[in-house]
């Protein structure tokens, strides 16, 4: 059930937000301190949606986003 919910949320988010990132709902993220400082002050979301808002804002501000599949580990 979790995988279905995750995929559905990703499809919806990709359709609406055009982030260019394949997985907006993954729970593990690394951010440089400068990206966090720049993004947190402008975020309005709370809880689960916060991670999607942060990645979309970072992408739109021109920060480089790198994705690593956790299935490789």
mmCIF file of the N, C-alpha and C atoms, coordinates in Angstrom:
data_MODEL
# 
_entry.id   MODEL 
# 
loop_
_atom_site.group_PDB 
_atom_site.id 
_atom_site.type_symbol 
_atom_site.label_atom_id 
_atom_site.label_alt_id 
_atom_site.label_comp_id 
_atom_site.label_asym_id 
_atom_site.label_entity_id 
_atom_site.label_seq_id 
_atom_site.pdbx_PDB_ins_code 
_atom_site.Cartn_x 
_atom_site.Cartn_y 
_atom_site.Cartn_z 
_atom_site.occupancy 
_atom_site.B_iso_or_equiv 
_atom_site.pdbx_formal_charge 
_atom_site.auth_seq_id 
_atom_site.auth_comp_id 
_atom_site.auth_asym_id 
_atom_site.auth_atom_id 
_atom_site.pdbx_PDB_model_num 
ATOM 1   N N  . UNK A 1 1  ? 0.818  -1.195 0.000   1.00 0.00 ? 1  UNK A N  1 
ATOM 2   C CA . UNK A 1 1  ? 0.000  0.000  0.000   1.00 0.00 ? 1  UNK A CA 1 
ATOM 3   C C  . UNK A 1 1  ? 0.864  1.262  0.000   1.00 0.00 ? 1  UNK A C  1 
ATOM 4   N N  . UNK A 1 2  ? 1.986  1.225  0.756   1.00 0.00 ? 2  UNK A N  1 
ATOM 5   C CA . UNK A 1 2  ? 2.869  2.381  0.816   1.00 0.00 ? 2  UNK A CA 1 
ATOM 6   C C  . UNK A 1 2  ? 3.418  2.726  -0.566  1.00 0.00 ? 2  UNK A C  1 
ATOM 7   N N  . UNK A 1 3  ? 3.838  1.710  -1.332  1.00 0.00 ? 3  UNK A N  1 
ATOM 8   C CA . UNK A 1 3  ? 4.388  1.956  -2.664  1.00 0.00 ? 3  UNK A CA 1 
ATOM 9   C C  . UNK A 1 3  ? 3.350  2.588  -3.586  1.00 0.00 ? 3  UNK A C  1 
ATOM 10  N N  . UNK A 1 4  ? 2.125  2.132  -3.508  1.00 0.00 ? 4  UNK A N  1 
ATOM 11  C CA . UNK A 1 4  ? 1.056  2.691  -4.329  1.00 0.00 ? 4  UNK A CA 1 
ATOM 12  C C  . UNK A 1 4  ? 0.802  4.156  -3.966  1.00 0.00 ? 4  UNK A C  1 
ATOM 13  N N  . UNK A 1 5  ? 0.748  4.449  -2.693  1.00 0.00 ? 5  UNK A N  1 
ATOM 14  C CA . UNK A 1 5  ? 0.545  5.825  -2.236  1.00 0.00 ? 5  UNK A CA 1 
ATOM 15  C C  . UNK A 1 5  ? 1.705  6.707  -2.674  1.00 0.00 ? 5  UNK A C  1 
ATOM 16  N N  . UNK A 1 6  ? 2.926  6.212  -2.528  1.00 0.00 ? 6  UNK A N  1 
ATOM 17  C CA . UNK A 1 6  ? 4.117  6.955  -2.914  1.00 0.00 ? 6  UNK A CA 1 
ATOM 18  C C  . UNK A 1 6  ? 4.117  7.257  -4.406  1.00 0.00 ? 6  UNK A C  1 
ATOM 19  N N  . UNK A 1 7  ? 3.828  6.265  -5.211  1.00 0.00 ? 7  UNK A N  1 
ATOM 20  C CA . UNK A 1 7  ? 3.798  6.473  -6.671  1.00 0.00 ? 7  UNK A CA 1 
ATOM 21  C C  . UNK A 1 7  ? 2.697  7.444  -7.079  1.00 0.00 ? 7  UNK A C  1 
ATOM 22  N N  . UNK A 1 8  ? 1.536  7.305  -6.472  1.00 0.00 ? 8  UNK A N  1 
ATOM 23  C CA . UNK A 1 8  ? 0.431  8.217  -6.772  1.00 0.00 ? 8  UNK A CA 1 
ATOM 24  C C  . UNK A 1 8  ? 0.770  9.650  -6.415  1.00 0.00 ? 8  UNK A C  1 
ATOM 25  N N  . UNK A 1 9  ? 1.373  9.849  -5.259  1.00 0.00 ? 9  UNK A N  1 
ATOM 26  C CA . UNK A 1 9  ? 1.767  11.195 -4.836  1.00 0.00 ? 9  UNK A CA 1 
ATOM 27  C C  . UNK A 1 9  ? 2.825  11.769 -5.769  1.00 0.00 ? 9  UNK A C  1 
ATOM 28  N N  . UNK A 1 10 ? 3.762  10.941 -6.213  1.00 0.00 ? 10 UNK A N  1 
ATOM 29  C CA . UNK A 1 10 ? 4.791  11.411 -7.139  1.00 0.00 ? 10 UNK A CA 1 
ATOM 30  C C  . UNK A 1 10 ? 4.213  11.802 -8.489  1.00 0.00 ? 10 UNK A C  1 
ATOM 31  N N  . UNK A 1 11 ? 3.314  10.998 -9.017  1.00 0.00 ? 11 UNK A N  1 
ATOM 32  C CA . UNK A 1 11 ? 2.683  11.318 -10.308 1.00 0.00 ? 11 UNK A CA 1 
ATOM 33  C C  . UNK A 1 11 ? 1.910  12.629 -10.209 1.00 0.00 ? 11 UNK A C  1 
ATOM 34  N N  . UNK A 1 12 ? 1.139  12.778 -9.164  1.00 0.00 ? 12 UNK A N  1 
ATOM 35  C CA . UNK A 1 12 ? 0.369  14.003 -8.966  1.00 0.00 ? 12 UNK A CA 1 
ATOM 36  C C  . UNK A 1 12 ? 1.291  15.212 -8.818  1.00 0.00 ? 12 UNK A C  1 
ATOM 37  N N  . UNK A 1 13 ? 2.316  15.085 -7.998  1.00 0.00 ? 13 UNK A N  1 
ATOM 38  C CA . UNK A 1 13 ? 3.240  16.195 -7.775  1.00 0.00 ? 13 UNK A CA 1 
ATOM 39  C C  . UNK A 1 13 ? 3.996  16.555 -9.051  1.00 0.00 ? 13 UNK A C  1 
ATOM 40  N N  . UNK A 1 14 ? 4.456  15.556 -9.797  1.00 0.00 ? 14 UNK A N  1 
ATOM 41  C CA . UNK A 1 14 ? 5.168  15.827 -11.046 1.00 0.00 ? 14 UNK A CA 1 
ATOM 42  C C  . UNK A 1 14 ? 4.270  16.534 -12.054 1.00 0.00 ? 14 UNK A C  1 
ATOM 43  N N  . UNK A 1 15 ? 3.022  16.130 -12.114 1.00 0.00 ? 15 UNK A N  1 
ATOM 44  C CA . UNK A 1 15 ? 2.075  16.735 -13.049 1.00 0.00 ? 15 UNK A CA 1 
ATOM 45  C C  . UNK A 1 15 ? 1.801  18.190 -12.692 1.00 0.00 ? 15 UNK A C  1 
ATOM 46  N N  . UNK A 1 16 ? 1.652  18.466 -11.419 1.00 0.00 ? 16 UNK A N  1 
ATOM 47  C CA . UNK A 1 16 ? 1.305  19.820 -10.980 1.00 0.00 ? 16 UNK A CA 1 
ATOM 48  C C  . UNK A 1 16 ? 2.503  20.744 -10.825 1.00 0.00 ? 16 UNK A C  1 
ATOM 49  N N  . UNK A 1 17 ? 3.652  20.215 -10.419 1.00 0.00 ? 17 UNK A N  1 
ATOM 50  C CA . UNK A 1 17 ? 4.776  21.065 -10.028 1.00 0.00 ? 17 UNK A CA 1 
ATOM 51  C C  . UNK A 1 17 ? 5.923  21.117 -11.021 1.00 0.00 ? 17 UNK A C  1 
ATOM 52  N N  . UNK A 1 18 ? 6.042  20.174 -11.912 1.00 0.00 ? 18 UNK A N  1 
ATOM 53  C CA . UNK A 1 18 ? 7.112  20.137 -12.909 1.00 0.00 ? 18 UNK A CA 1 
ATOM 54  C C  . UNK A 1 18 ? 8.480  20.364 -12.268 1.00 0.00 ? 18 UNK A C  1 
ATOM 55  N N  . UNK A 1 19 ? 8.833  19.572 -11.293 1.00 0.00 ? 19 UNK A N  1 
ATOM 56  C CA . UNK A 1 19 ? 10.082 19.784 -10.557 1.00 0.00 ? 19 UNK A CA 1 
ATOM 57  C C  . UNK A 1 19 ? 11.314 19.242 -11.270 1.00 0.00 ? 19 UNK A C  1 
ATOM 58  N N  . UNK A 1 20 ? 11.145 18.265 -12.144 1.00 0.00 ? 20 UNK A N  1 
ATOM 59  C CA . UNK A 1 20 ? 12.292 17.653 -12.799 1.00 0.00 ? 20 UNK A CA 1 
ATOM 60  C C  . UNK A 1 20 ? 12.986 16.608 -11.937 1.00 0.00 ? 20 UNK A C  1 
ATOM 61  N N  . UNK A 1 21 ? 12.426 16.310 -10.787 1.00 0.00 ? 21 UNK A N  1 
ATOM 62  C CA . UNK A 1 21 ? 12.977 15.316 -9.874  1.00 0.00 ? 21 UNK A CA 1 
ATOM 63  C C  . UNK A 1 21 ? 12.060 14.098 -9.911  1.00 0.00 ? 21 UNK A C  1 
ATOM 64  N N  . UNK A 1 22 ? 12.641 12.911 -9.963  1.00 0.00 ? 22 UNK A N  1 
ATOM 65  C CA . UNK A 1 22 ? 11.811 11.717 -10.142 1.00 0.00 ? 22 UNK A CA 1 
ATOM 66  C C  . UNK A 1 22 ? 11.060 11.288 -8.885  1.00 0.00 ? 22 UNK A C  1 
ATOM 67  N N  . UNK A 1 23 ? 11.582 11.610 -7.706  1.00 0.00 ? 23 UNK A N  1 
ATOM 68  C CA . UNK A 1 23 ? 10.920 11.168 -6.478  1.00 0.00 ? 23 UNK A CA 1 
ATOM 69  C C  . UNK A 1 23 ? 10.826 12.326 -5.486  1.00 0.00 ? 23 UNK A C  1 
ATOM 70  N N  . UNK A 1 24 ? 9.676  12.933 -5.432  1.00 0.00 ? 24 UNK A N  1 
ATOM 71  C CA . UNK A 1 24 ? 9.462  14.050 -4.509  1.00 0.00 ? 24 UNK A CA 1 
ATOM 72  C C  . UNK A 1 24 ? 9.052  13.602 -3.121  1.00 0.00 ? 24 UNK A C  1 
ATOM 73  N N  . UNK A 1 25 ? 8.670  12.356 -2.978  1.00 0.00 ? 25 UNK A N  1 
ATOM 74  C CA . UNK A 1 25 ? 8.134  11.903 -1.697  1.00 0.00 ? 25 UNK A CA 1 
ATOM 75  C C  . UNK A 1 25 ? 9.096  11.024 -0.911  1.00 0.00 ? 25 UNK A C  1 
ATOM 76  N N  . UNK A 1 26 ? 10.287 10.791 -1.422  1.00 0.00 ? 26 UNK A N  1 
ATOM 77  C CA . UNK A 1 26 ? 11.267 10.001 -0.682  1.00 0.00 ? 26 UNK A CA 1 
ATOM 78  C C  . UNK A 1 26 ? 11.624 10.684 0.626   1.00 0.00 ? 26 UNK A C  1 
ATOM 79  N N  . UNK A 1 27 ? 11.922 9.910  1.630   1.00 0.00 ? 27 UNK A N  1 
ATOM 80  C CA . UNK A 1 27 ? 12.089 10.504 2.952   1.00 0.00 ? 27 UNK A CA 1 
ATOM 81  C C  . UNK A 1 27 ? 13.520 10.866 3.304   1.00 0.00 ? 27 UNK A C  1 
ATOM 82  N N  . UNK A 1 28 ? 14.510 10.481 2.532   1.00 0.00 ? 28 UNK A N  1 
ATOM 83  C CA . UNK A 1 28 ? 15.897 10.803 2.857   1.00 0.00 ? 28 UNK A CA 1 
ATOM 84  C C  . UNK A 1 28 ? 16.388 11.913 1.948   1.00 0.00 ? 28 UNK A C  1 
ATOM 85  N N  . UNK A 1 29 ? 16.846 13.007 2.546   1.00 0.00 ? 29 UNK A N  1 
ATOM 86  C CA . UNK A 1 29 ? 17.342 14.152 1.786   1.00 0.00 ? 29 UNK A CA 1 
ATOM 87  C C  . UNK A 1 29 ? 18.606 14.693 2.435   1.00 0.00 ? 29 UNK A C  1 
ATOM 88  N N  . UNK A 1 30 ? 19.505 15.171 1.614   1.00 0.00 ? 30 UNK A N  1 
ATOM 89  C CA . UNK A 1 30 ? 20.669 15.916 2.077   1.00 0.00 ? 30 UNK A CA 1 
ATOM 90  C C  . UNK A 1 30 ? 20.618 17.284 1.420   1.00 0.00 ? 30 UNK A C  1 
ATOM 91  N N  . UNK A 1 31 ? 20.773 18.314 2.215   1.00 0.00 ? 31 UNK A N  1 
ATOM 92  C CA . UNK A 1 31 ? 20.791 19.680 1.698   1.00 0.00 ? 31 UNK A CA 1 
ATOM 93  C C  . UNK A 1 31 ? 22.032 20.383 2.208   1.00 0.00 ? 31 UNK A C  1 
ATOM 94  N N  . UNK A 1 32 ? 22.613 21.232 1.381   1.00 0.00 ? 32 UNK A N  1 
ATOM 95  C CA . UNK A 1 32 ? 23.655 22.120 1.874   1.00 0.00 ? 32 UNK A CA 1 
ATOM 96  C C  . UNK A 1 32 ? 23.000 23.126 2.807   1.00 0.00 ? 32 UNK A C  1 
ATOM 97  N N  . UNK A 1 33 ? 23.766 23.604 3.753   1.00 0.00 ? 33 UNK A N  1 
ATOM 98  C CA . UNK A 1 33 ? 23.232 24.551 4.729   1.00 0.00 ? 33 UNK A CA 1 
ATOM 99  C C  . UNK A 1 33 ? 22.652 25.789 4.047   1.00 0.00 ? 33 UNK A C  1 
ATOM 100 N N  . UNK A 1 34 ? 23.318 26.273 3.011   1.00 0.00 ? 34 UNK A N  1 
ATOM 101 C CA . UNK A 1 34 ? 22.846 27.476 2.314   1.00 0.00 ? 34 UNK A CA 1 
ATOM 102 C C  . UNK A 1 34 ? 21.491 27.251 1.648   1.00 0.00 ? 34 UNK A C  1 
ATOM 103 N N  . UNK A 1 35 ? 21.258 26.058 1.126   1.00 0.00 ? 35 UNK A N  1 
ATOM 104 C CA . UNK A 1 35 ? 19.973 25.740 0.498   1.00 0.00 ? 35 UNK A CA 1 
ATOM 105 C C  . UNK A 1 35 ? 18.873 25.718 1.552   1.00 0.00 ? 35 UNK A C  1 
ATOM 106 N N  . UNK A 1 36 ? 19.152 25.110 2.691   1.00 0.00 ? 36 UNK A N  1 
ATOM 107 C CA . UNK A 1 36 ? 18.168 25.080 3.778   1.00 0.00 ? 36 UNK A CA 1 
ATOM 108 C C  . UNK A 1 36 ? 17.840 26.481 4.271   1.00 0.00 ? 36 UNK A C  1 
ATOM 109 N N  . UNK A 1 37 ? 18.870 27.290 4.489   1.00 0.00 ? 37 UNK A N  1 
ATOM 110 C CA . UNK A 1 37 ? 18.635 28.651 4.971   1.00 0.00 ? 37 UNK A CA 1 
ATOM 111 C C  . UNK A 1 37 ? 17.808 29.449 3.973   1.00 0.00 ? 37 UNK A C  1 
ATOM 112 N N  . UNK A 1 38 ? 18.101 29.263 2.699   1.00 0.00 ? 38 UNK A N  1 
ATOM 113 C CA . UNK A 1 38 ? 17.376 29.980 1.648   1.00 0.00 ? 38 UNK A CA 1 
ATOM 114 C C  . UNK A 1 38 ? 15.942 29.477 1.516   1.00 0.00 ? 38 UNK A C  1 
ATOM 115 N N  . UNK A 1 39 ? 15.734 28.177 1.677   1.00 0.00 ? 39 UNK A N  1 
ATOM 116 C CA . UNK A 1 39 ? 14.423 27.588 1.442   1.00 0.00 ? 39 UNK A CA 1 
ATOM 117 C C  . UNK A 1 39 ? 13.476 27.601 2.619   1.00 0.00 ? 39 UNK A C  1 
ATOM 118 N N  . UNK A 1 40 ? 13.990 27.376 3.804   1.00 0.00 ? 40 UNK A N  1 
ATOM 119 C CA . UNK A 1 40 ? 13.120 27.261 4.981   1.00 0.00 ? 40 UNK A CA 1 
ATOM 120 C C  . UNK A 1 40 ? 12.361 28.552 5.251   1.00 0.00 ? 40 UNK A C  1 
ATOM 121 N N  . UNK A 1 41 ? 13.015 29.671 5.050   1.00 0.00 ? 41 UNK A N  1 
ATOM 122 C CA . UNK A 1 41 ? 12.360 30.951 5.351   1.00 0.00 ? 41 UNK A CA 1 
ATOM 123 C C  . UNK A 1 41 ? 11.140 31.209 4.470   1.00 0.00 ? 41 UNK A C  1 
ATOM 124 N N  . UNK A 1 42 ? 11.108 30.600 3.288   1.00 0.00 ? 42 UNK A N  1 
ATOM 125 C CA . UNK A 1 42 ? 9.990  30.848 2.376   1.00 0.00 ? 42 UNK A CA 1 
ATOM 126 C C  . UNK A 1 42 ? 8.969  29.706 2.333   1.00 0.00 ? 42 UNK A C  1 
ATOM 127 N N  . UNK A 1 43 ? 9.238  28.598 3.005   1.00 0.00 ? 43 UNK A N  1 
ATOM 128 C CA . UNK A 1 43 ? 8.311  27.460 3.007   1.00 0.00 ? 43 UNK A CA 1 
ATOM 129 C C  . UNK A 1 43 ? 7.084  27.747 3.857   1.00 0.00 ? 43 UNK A C  1 
ATOM 130 N N  . UNK A 1 44 ? 5.946  27.330 3.342   1.00 0.00 ? 44 UNK A N  1 
ATOM 131 C CA . UNK A 1 44 ? 4.693  27.508 4.076   1.00 0.00 ? 44 UNK A CA 1 
ATOM 132 C C  . UNK A 1 44 ? 4.067  26.166 4.463   1.00 0.00 ? 44 UNK A C  1 
ATOM 133 N N  . UNK A 1 45 ? 4.569  25.084 3.909   1.00 0.00 ? 45 UNK A N  1 
ATOM 134 C CA . UNK A 1 45 ? 4.005  23.756 4.163   1.00 0.00 ? 45 UNK A CA 1 
ATOM 135 C C  . UNK A 1 45 ? 4.433  23.218 5.518   1.00 0.00 ? 45 UNK A C  1 
ATOM 136 N N  . UNK A 1 46 ? 3.618  22.343 6.036   1.00 0.00 ? 46 UNK A N  1 
ATOM 137 C CA . UNK A 1 46 ? 3.914  21.665 7.299   1.00 0.00 ? 46 UNK A CA 1 
ATOM 138 C C  . UNK A 1 46 ? 3.828  20.160 7.067   1.00 0.00 ? 46 UNK A C  1 
ATOM 139 N N  . UNK A 1 47 ? 4.578  19.403 7.843   1.00 0.00 ? 47 UNK A N  1 
ATOM 140 C CA . UNK A 1 47 ? 4.504  17.954 7.779   1.00 0.00 ? 47 UNK A CA 1 
ATOM 141 C C  . UNK A 1 47 ? 5.039  17.374 6.484   1.00 0.00 ? 47 UNK A C  1 
ATOM 142 N N  . UNK A 1 48 ? 4.340  16.373 5.993   1.00 0.00 ? 48 UNK A N  1 
ATOM 143 C CA . UNK A 1 48 ? 4.767  15.567 4.851   1.00 0.00 ? 48 UNK A CA 1 
ATOM 144 C C  . UNK A 1 48 ? 5.016  16.389 3.582   1.00 0.00 ? 48 UNK A C  1 
ATOM 145 N N  . UNK A 1 49 ? 4.223  17.398 3.349   1.00 0.00 ? 49 UNK A N  1 
ATOM 146 C CA . UNK A 1 49 ? 4.321  18.188 2.117   1.00 0.00 ? 49 UNK A CA 1 
ATOM 147 C C  . UNK A 1 49 ? 5.561  19.085 2.122   1.00 0.00 ? 49 UNK A C  1 
ATOM 148 N N  . UNK A 1 50 ? 6.126  19.332 3.291   1.00 0.00 ? 50 UNK A N  1 
ATOM 149 C CA . UNK A 1 50 ? 7.307  20.182 3.411   1.00 0.00 ? 50 UNK A CA 1 
ATOM 150 C C  . UNK A 1 50 ? 8.440  19.708 2.509   1.00 0.00 ? 50 UNK A C  1 
ATOM 151 N N  . UNK A 1 51 ? 8.693  18.394 2.475   1.00 0.00 ? 51 UNK A N  1 
ATOM 152 C CA . UNK A 1 51 ? 9.801  17.889 1.668   1.00 0.00 ? 51 UNK A CA 1 
ATOM 153 C C  . UNK A 1 51 ? 9.584  18.146 0.173   1.00 0.00 ? 51 UNK A C  1 
ATOM 154 N N  . UNK A 1 52 ? 8.343  18.072 -0.286  1.00 0.00 ? 52 UNK A N  1 
ATOM 155 C CA . UNK A 1 52 ? 8.058  18.373 -1.691  1.00 0.00 ? 52 UNK A CA 1 
ATOM 156 C C  . UNK A 1 52 ? 8.270  19.853 -1.977  1.00 0.00 ? 52 UNK A C  1 
ATOM 157 N N  . UNK A 1 53 ? 7.798  20.699 -1.076  1.00 0.00 ? 53 UNK A N  1 
ATOM 158 C CA . UNK A 1 53 ? 7.960  22.135 -1.280  1.00 0.00 ? 53 UNK A CA 1 
ATOM 159 C C  . UNK A 1 53 ? 9.439  22.522 -1.305  1.00 0.00 ? 53 UNK A C  1 
ATOM 160 N N  . UNK A 1 54 ? 10.236 21.955 -0.411  1.00 0.00 ? 54 UNK A N  1 
ATOM 161 C CA . UNK A 1 54 ? 11.668 22.280 -0.366  1.00 0.00 ? 54 UNK A CA 1 
ATOM 162 C C  . UNK A 1 54 ? 12.364 21.914 -1.670  1.00 0.00 ? 54 UNK A C  1 
ATOM 163 N N  . UNK A 1 55 ? 12.098 20.737 -2.206  1.00 0.00 ? 55 UNK A N  1 
ATOM 164 C CA . UNK A 1 55 ? 12.777 20.302 -3.420  1.00 0.00 ? 55 UNK A CA 1 
ATOM 165 C C  . UNK A 1 55 ? 12.326 21.125 -4.627  1.00 0.00 ? 55 UNK A C  1 
ATOM 166 N N  . UNK A 1 56 ? 11.044 21.468 -4.690  1.00 0.00 ? 56 UNK A N  1 
ATOM 167 C CA . UNK A 1 56 ? 10.539 22.288 -5.792  1.00 0.00 ? 56 UNK A CA 1 
ATOM 168 C C  . UNK A 1 56 ? 11.124 23.693 -5.711  1.00 0.00 ? 56 UNK A C  1 
ATOM 169 N N  . UNK A 1 57 ? 11.150 24.281 -4.530  1.00 0.00 ? 57 UNK A N  1 
ATOM 170 C CA . UNK A 1 57 ? 11.728 25.623 -4.372  1.00 0.00 ? 57 UNK A CA 1 
ATOM 171 C C  . UNK A 1 57 ? 13.216 25.632 -4.719  1.00 0.00 ? 57 UNK A C  1 
ATOM 172 N N  . UNK A 1 58 ? 13.950 24.620 -4.276  1.00 0.00 ? 58 UNK A N  1 
ATOM 173 C CA . UNK A 1 58 ? 15.378 24.540 -4.576  1.00 0.00 ? 58 UNK A CA 1 
ATOM 174 C C  . UNK A 1 58 ? 15.609 24.425 -6.083  1.00 0.00 ? 58 UNK A C  1 
ATOM 175 N N  . UNK A 1 59 ? 14.812 23.615 -6.751  1.00 0.00 ? 59 UNK A N  1 
ATOM 176 C CA . UNK A 1 59 ? 14.928 23.457 -8.202  1.00 0.00 ? 59 UNK A CA 1 
ATOM 177 C C  . UNK A 1 59 ? 14.636 24.764 -8.923  1.00 0.00 ? 59 UNK A C  1 
ATOM 178 N N  . UNK A 1 60 ? 13.583 25.430 -8.530  1.00 0.00 ? 60 UNK A N  1 
ATOM 179 C CA . UNK A 1 60 ? 13.194 26.684 -9.184  1.00 0.00 ? 60 UNK A CA 1 
ATOM 180 C C  . UNK A 1 60 ? 14.186 27.813 -8.927  1.00 0.00 ? 60 UNK A C  1 
ATOM 181 N N  . UNK A 1 61 ? 14.927 27.733 -7.822  1.00 0.00 ? 61 UNK A N  1 
ATOM 182 C CA . UNK A 1 61 ? 15.944 28.748 -7.532  1.00 0.00 ? 61 UNK A CA 1 
ATOM 183 C C  . UNK A 1 61 ? 17.279 28.417 -8.194  1.00 0.00 ? 61 UNK A C  1 
ATOM 184 N N  . UNK A 1 62 ? 17.328 27.307 -8.914  1.00 0.00 ? 62 UNK A N  1 
ATOM 185 C CA . UNK A 1 62 ? 18.520 26.966 -9.674  1.00 0.00 ? 62 UNK A CA 1 
ATOM 186 C C  . UNK A 1 62 ? 19.546 26.114 -8.949  1.00 0.00 ? 62 UNK A C  1 
ATOM 187 N N  . UNK A 1 63 ? 19.207 25.582 -7.791  1.00 0.00 ? 63 UNK A N  1 
ATOM 188 C CA . UNK A 1 63 ? 20.135 24.698 -7.096  1.00 0.00 ? 63 UNK A CA 1 
ATOM 189 C C  . UNK A 1 63 ? 20.228 23.366 -7.833  1.00 0.00 ? 63 UNK A C  1 
ATOM 190 N N  . UNK A 1 64 ? 21.399 22.766 -7.799  1.00 0.00 ? 64 UNK A N  1 
ATOM 191 C CA . UNK A 1 64 ? 21.623 21.475 -8.453  1.00 0.00 ? 64 UNK A CA 1 
ATOM 192 C C  . UNK A 1 64 ? 21.039 20.363 -7.587  1.00 0.00 ? 64 UNK A C  1 
ATOM 193 N N  . UNK A 1 65 ? 20.227 19.529 -8.182  1.00 0.00 ? 65 UNK A N  1 
ATOM 194 C CA . UNK A 1 65 ? 19.608 18.409 -7.481  1.00 0.00 ? 65 UNK A CA 1 
ATOM 195 C C  . UNK A 1 65 ? 20.206 17.119 -8.030  1.00 0.00 ? 65 UNK A C  1 
ATOM 196 N N  . UNK A 1 66 ? 20.715 16.298 -7.164  1.00 0.00 ? 66 UNK A N  1 
ATOM 197 C CA . UNK A 1 66 ? 21.279 15.006 -7.547  1.00 0.00 ? 66 UNK A CA 1 
ATOM 198 C C  . UNK A 1 66 ? 20.460 13.913 -6.874  1.00 0.00 ? 66 UNK A C  1 
ATOM 199 N N  . UNK A 1 67 ? 20.104 12.893 -7.632  1.00 0.00 ? 67 UNK A N  1 
ATOM 200 C CA . UNK A 1 67 ? 19.331 11.781 -7.083  1.00 0.00 ? 67 UNK A CA 1 
ATOM 201 C C  . UNK A 1 67 ? 20.168 10.507 -7.105  1.00 0.00 ? 67 UNK A C  1 
ATOM 202 N N  . UNK A 1 68 ? 20.106 9.765  -6.022  1.00 0.00 ? 68 UNK A N  1 
ATOM 203 C CA . UNK A 1 68 ? 20.790 8.479  -5.920  1.00 0.00 ? 68 UNK A CA 1 
ATOM 204 C C  . UNK A 1 68 ? 19.753 7.450  -5.500  1.00 0.00 ? 68 UNK A C  1 
ATOM 205 N N  . UNK A 1 69 ? 19.634 6.406  -6.261  1.00 0.00 ? 69 UNK A N  1 
ATOM 206 C CA . UNK A 1 69 ? 18.669 5.360  -5.934  1.00 0.00 ? 69 UNK A CA 1 
ATOM 207 C C  . UNK A 1 69 ? 19.134 4.587  -4.705  1.00 0.00 ? 69 UNK A C  1 
ATOM 208 N N  . UNK A 1 70 ? 18.260 4.451  -3.736  1.00 0.00 ? 70 UNK A N  1 
ATOM 209 C CA . UNK A 1 70 ? 18.597 3.682  -2.541  1.00 0.00 ? 70 UNK A CA 1 
ATOM 210 C C  . UNK A 1 70 ? 18.552 2.185  -2.804  1.00 0.00 ? 70 UNK A C  1 
ATOM 211 N N  . UNK A 1 71 ? 18.007 1.796  -3.940  1.00 0.00 ? 71 UNK A N  1 
ATOM 212 C CA . UNK A 1 71 ? 17.966 0.380  -4.296  1.00 0.00 ? 71 UNK A CA 1 
ATOM 213 C C  . UNK A 1 71 ? 19.355 -0.152 -4.625  1.00 0.00 ? 71 UNK A C  1 
ATOM 214 N N  . UNK A 1 72 ? 20.305 0.748  -4.880  1.00 0.00 ? 72 UNK A N  1 
ATOM 215 C CA . UNK A 1 72 ? 21.664 0.337  -5.216  1.00 0.00 ? 72 UNK A CA 1 
ATOM 216 C C  . UNK A 1 72 ? 22.474 -0.062 -3.993  1.00 0.00 ? 72 UNK A C  1 
ATOM 217 N N  . UNK A 1 73 ? 21.960 0.200  -2.813  1.00 0.00 ? 73 UNK A N  1 
ATOM 218 C CA . UNK A 1 73 ? 22.743 -0.050 -1.601  1.00 0.00 ? 73 UNK A CA 1 
ATOM 219 C C  . UNK A 1 73 ? 22.311 -1.288 -0.896  1.00 0.00 ? 73 UNK A C  1 
# 
